[in-house]
Each structure stands twice: as structure tokens, then as C-alpha cells.
Amino acid sequence: MNNSKKRQYAYLAQQLQQLQTNLQTTKDEMSVLSSQCNKNIVGQLGKINASWFVASNRWLENEIYKEK
């Protein structure tokens, strides 16, 4: 193998190593982001469900008392 090919393979290996490092960093950041979003979304869904429950309960009470 000539020197030019050796240099190209060495450069390719360096670039692939940098890509691997960047992909690992991205994976770690996405994991943190996913965890934070899941915690926030679950809390918001709980608030939304509670709001719907309270609103439907009030509406039903109003409908029941209107009939009497």
C-alpha cells in the first residue's frame, strides 16, 4: 500500500472516530431530553385529565340540578 492510501485510511479512521464520539454525545443528550420531556409531559397529561374530570363533573352537576 502506498503512502497516499495509508494517509487516506488514517484520515478516514480519524473521521470515523470523531463521528462515533459525536454520535455518542448526541445519544446521551437525546436520552436526557427524552427523560425531561417524559417527566414534563406526564405531569401535563395528569393536569389535563384532572381538568377534564372537574369540568365534566361540574357540567353533570349543573345538568342534574337543572332537571330538578
C-alpha positions, 0 to 999 in steps of 0.5 A: 500500500502506498503512502497516499492510501495509508494517509487516506485510511488514517484520515478516514479512521480519524473521521470515523472516530470523531463521528462515533464520539459525536454520535455518542454525545448526541445519544446521551443528550437525546436520552436526557431530553427524552427523560425531561420531556417524559417527566414534563409531559406526564405531569401535563397529561395528569393536569389535563385529565384532572381538568377534564374530570372537574369540568365534566363533573361540574357540567353533570352537576349543573345538568342534574340540578337543572332537571330538578 
